[in-house]
Amino acid sequence: MYFSNLIQYASNIFYQQSLYETRYEEERSSLQDFRDFIMKYKNSLNDRGVMIIGYIYSILEECEPTAIFNKQIRDEVFPNDTYSYEFFKSTSYLENDYLSKIPTYEKDACLVYKKTI
C-alpha cells in the first residue's frame, strides 16, 4: 500500500478544534490521528506486506513546519521498533548541481511499515 504524500497534510486532515498548550502537541496529535487511521489498513496486507506510509523530502533538513518533518515528533509517533525508513537520493540532488553540494538534500525517505507473520 502506498499513501504517497498524505502524511505531509496530516495536520490539515486531522486538525481538531481543541486547545493545545503548544504547537508541538497539536502537530503530534494530528500525526498520531493519521497513524491510527492508516494502521486500520494493516490487516489488509499480505504476510510480509509493506505499507509505505509517506514520502519525506529532504529528511535530514527538517525545515518544514509540519509534524512529519520534525524528527522528535516523528520518532515518538512512529517508533523504530515498529516502523522503518527506506532512504534514497532525491531527484533534486541528482539533477541539480547546486543542490548536490548540500548534504541535507541528498536524502529523501519513505516511512515504512512491514507486516510480520
C-alpha positions in Angstrom: 0.0 0.0 0.0 1.3 3.5 -0.8 -0.1 6.5 0.9 2.2 8.9 -1.0 2.3 12.5 0.4 -0.8 12.3 2.6 1.4 12.4 5.7 2.5 15.9 4.9 -1.1 17.1 5.2 -1.9 15.2 8.4 -2.2 18.4 10.4 -4.8 19.7 7.9 -6.7 16.5 7.6 -6.9 15.6 11.3 -7.0 19.1 12.8 -9.1 19.1 15.9 -10.7 22.2 17.4 -9.0 21.6 20.7 -6.9 23.8 22.8 -3.3 22.6 22.9 -0.7 24.2 25.1 1.9 24.1 22.4 2.1 23.8 18.6 4.2 20.7 19.2 1.3 18.9 21.0 -1.1 20.0 18.2 1.2 18.6 15.5 2.0 15.4 17.4 -1.8 14.8 17.9 -2.6 15.2 14.2 0.2 12.8 13.2 -1.0 10.3 15.8 -4.5 10.5 14.4 -3.1 10.0 10.9 -1.1 7.0 12.1 -4.2 5.5 13.8 -6.2 6.0 10.6 -3.8 4.3 8.2 -2.9 1.5 10.5 -6.5 0.3 10.2 -5.4 -1.0 6.8 -2.6 -3.1 8.0 -4.8 -6.2 8.3 -5.4 -6.0 4.6 -1.7 -6.6 3.9 -0.5 -10.0 2.9 2.1 -11.7 5.2 5.3 -9.6 4.9 3.3 -7.0 3.0 4.6 -3.4 3.0 2.8 -0.2 3.7 4.5 3.0 2.5 3.1 5.5 5.0 4.6 8.5 3.5 7.3 10.1 1.3 9.5 12.5 3.2 11.5 15.1 1.2 15.0 16.0 2.4 14.5 14.1 5.7 17.8 15.5 7.1 16.8 19.1 6.6 13.7 19.3 8.8 12.8 22.8 7.8 9.1 22.3 7.1 6.6 23.4 9.7 4.6 20.2 9.6 5.0 17.3 12.1 6.4 14.7 9.8 9.5 16.9 9.2 10.1 17.2 13.0 12.3 14.3 13.9 11.3 14.3 17.6 7.6 14.1 16.8 8.2 11.6 14.0 10.2 9.3 16.3 7.5 9.5 19.1 4.6 8.7 16.7 6.4 6.2 14.5 8.9 4.4 16.8 11.8 2.5 15.2 10.8 -0.8 16.7 7.7 -0.9 14.5 8.4 1.4 11.6 11.5 1.9 9.4 12.8 4.2 6.7 14.0 3.5 3.2 16.5 6.2 2.2 17.5 7.2 -1.3 18.9 10.2 -3.1 16.4 12.7 -4.1 15.9 13.6 -7.8 16.6 17.3 -6.9 20.0 16.1 -5.6 20.8 14.0 -8.6 19.6 16.6 -11.2 20.8 19.9 -9.7 24.5 20.8 -9.5 23.9 23.4 -6.7 21.7 21.1 -4.5 24.1 18.2 -5.0 26.7 20.2 -2.9 24.3 20.4 0.1 24.4 17.2 2.1 20.9 17.5 3.5 19.4 17.4 0.0 21.0 14.0 -0.6 18.4 12.0 1.3 14.7 11.5 0.8 13.0 8.7 2.6 9.8 6.7 2.7 8.4 5.8 6.1 7.5 2.1 6.0 5.5 -0.5 8.0 6.2 -4.1 7.2 3.7 -6.7 8.3 5.3 -9.7 10.1 3.9 -13.2 10.2 
